[in-house]
Amino acid sequence: MANVAPRIRTSSSFLNITPEMLVRLSPSLAGWGAAAGLGALYFLSGVPIVKRDILSKVPVIGEQFKVEMPKKEE
């Protein structure tokens, strides 16, 4: 019987991030991403273009952010 070395299996990784680690961390990353997005919207909620283009189109609270632009005097 010949000596057979154990089979070495390597897992794929990119920058030391394995697929298993990514699956394990994805709920946390999604939560942090959502919090960062909501924080950015809160921070930019005073800008009229953000109110008009983003916040006024939210289904439930969109009416609160309607922006009425004054008519320019000619």
KOLGU-936276 format. One record per residue (C-alpha): x, y, z. Coordinates in steps of 0.5 Angstrom, whole numbers, plus 500, padded with zeros to 3 digits. Each point is the difference from the previous one (the first is absolute). Example, Ala and Ser with C-alpha at 12.3 -4.5 7.8 and 13.67 -1.06 7.14 Angstrom:
<recs>
525491516
502507498
</recs>
This chain:
<recs>
500500500
503507498
500506505
495505498
500507502
494503503
496504494
501507502
494505498
501507500
494505500
499506495
501507503
501507498
504504505
499495506
493500499
497493499
493499497
498497507
502506503
496504496
494496501
501501507
501507500
495502495
494502505
505504504
502504493
493501498
498503507
506505500
499502492
492501502
502504506
505504496
495501494
495503505
505504504
502503493
493502498
499503507
506504499
498502493
493501502
500508500
503500493
494502495
502495494
500494505
494502503
497501493
503494496
501495506
496501506
493502497
500494496
500496507
493496500
497502507
504506502
501503493
495506501
504503506
506501496
496503494
504507498
496505496
505504496
499508500
498503493
506504497
498507499
501502493
</recs>
